[in-house]
């Protein structure tokens, strides 16, 4: 666990970003959450990669679609972005006092 935390911190993520991504209930939500926590420079790089020759971690390349940013913005704007708010359940049982709500950055 400490090794994972150190590796995530070295990448520049906020402490709760990985929890939010890993607790996403669906791949689509995981992709949306990831798109929110990476910076603009990383999003630009992701869009420039040639996925015909490179192995893609994600199950698809939805984020390459011209309407992806609008879809993510609409998803984030929903009162409850996830159908199942498991990320908040995790936060409520792990920390004492309860951990702050996770925030998306676009």
C-alpha positions in Angstrom: 0.0 0.0 0.0 2.8 2.4 0.8 4.5 1.7 -2.4 1.3 2.3 -4.4 0.8 5.6 -2.5 4.3 6.7 -3.2 4.0 5.8 -6.9 0.8 7.8 -7.2 2.2 10.8 -5.4 5.2 10.7 -7.7 2.9 11.0 -10.7 1.4 14.3 -9.3 -2.1 13.1 -8.5 -4.0 14.4 -5.5 -4.3 11.9 -2.6 -8.0 11.0 -3.3 -7.7 10.8 -7.2 -6.8 7.1 -7.3 -9.5 6.2 -4.8 -12.1 7.9 -7.0 -10.8 6.3 -10.2 -10.5 2.8 -8.7 -13.9 2.9 -7.0 -15.8 3.8 -10.2 -18.6 1.3 -10.7 -18.2 1.0 -14.5 -15.4 1.3 -17.0 -17.2 4.3 -18.6 -17.2 6.0 -15.2 -13.6 5.1 -14.6 -12.7 6.7 -18.0 -14.6 9.8 -17.2 -13.1 10.1 -13.7 -9.6 9.6 -15.1 -10.2 12.3 -17.7 -11.2 14.6 -14.9 -8.1 14.1 -12.7 -5.4 14.2 -15.4 -4.3 17.7 -16.5 -4.9 19.3 -19.9 -1.4 18.4 -21.1 -2.0 14.8 -20.4 -5.4 14.9 -22.2 -3.6 16.4 -25.2 -1.0 13.7 -25.2 -3.7 11.0 -24.9 -5.4 12.3 -27.9 -2.2 12.5 -30.0 -1.2 8.8 -29.4 -1.6 6.4 -32.3 -3.8 3.6 -30.8 -3.5 1.5 -33.9 0.1 0.8 -32.9 0.1 1.3 -29.1 -1.6 -0.9 -26.6 -4.4 1.1 -24.9 -5.1 0.5 -21.2 -8.8 1.5 -21.6 -11.3 -0.8 -23.1 -12.0 1.6 -25.9 -11.0 5.0 -27.3 -14.2 6.9 -26.4 -12.1 9.8 -25.2 -10.9 10.4 -28.8 -14.4 11.3 -29.8 -15.1 14.9 -30.6 -17.9 15.1 -28.1 -16.0 13.3 -25.2 -15.2 16.6 -23.3 -18.9 17.7 -23.5 -20.0 14.2 -22.2 -17.6 14.3 -19.3 -18.6 17.9 -18.4 -22.3 16.8 -18.4 -21.5 13.8 -16.3 -19.6 15.8 -13.7 -22.4 18.4 -13.5 -24.9 15.7 -12.4 -25.7 15.9 -8.7 -24.5 12.3 -8.4 -22.0 11.5 -11.2 -22.0 7.8 -10.3 -25.0 5.6 -10.3 -23.6 4.0 -7.1 -21.7 6.3 -4.8 -19.3 3.6 -3.6 -16.4 6.1 -3.4 -18.2 8.0 -0.6 -19.0 4.7 1.2 -15.3 3.9 1.1 -14.4 7.3 2.4 -16.9 7.1 5.2 -15.4 3.8 6.6 -11.7 4.4 6.0 -11.1 7.8 7.7 -11.8 9.1 11.1 -12.9 11.9 11.0 -14.7 11.3 7.7 -12.6 12.3 4.7 -13.6 15.3 2.5 -15.7 14.8 -0.6 -13.7 14.1 -3.8 -13.7 16.8 -6.4 -13.2 16.6 -10.2 -11.1 19.0 -12.1 -11.8 19.7 -15.8 
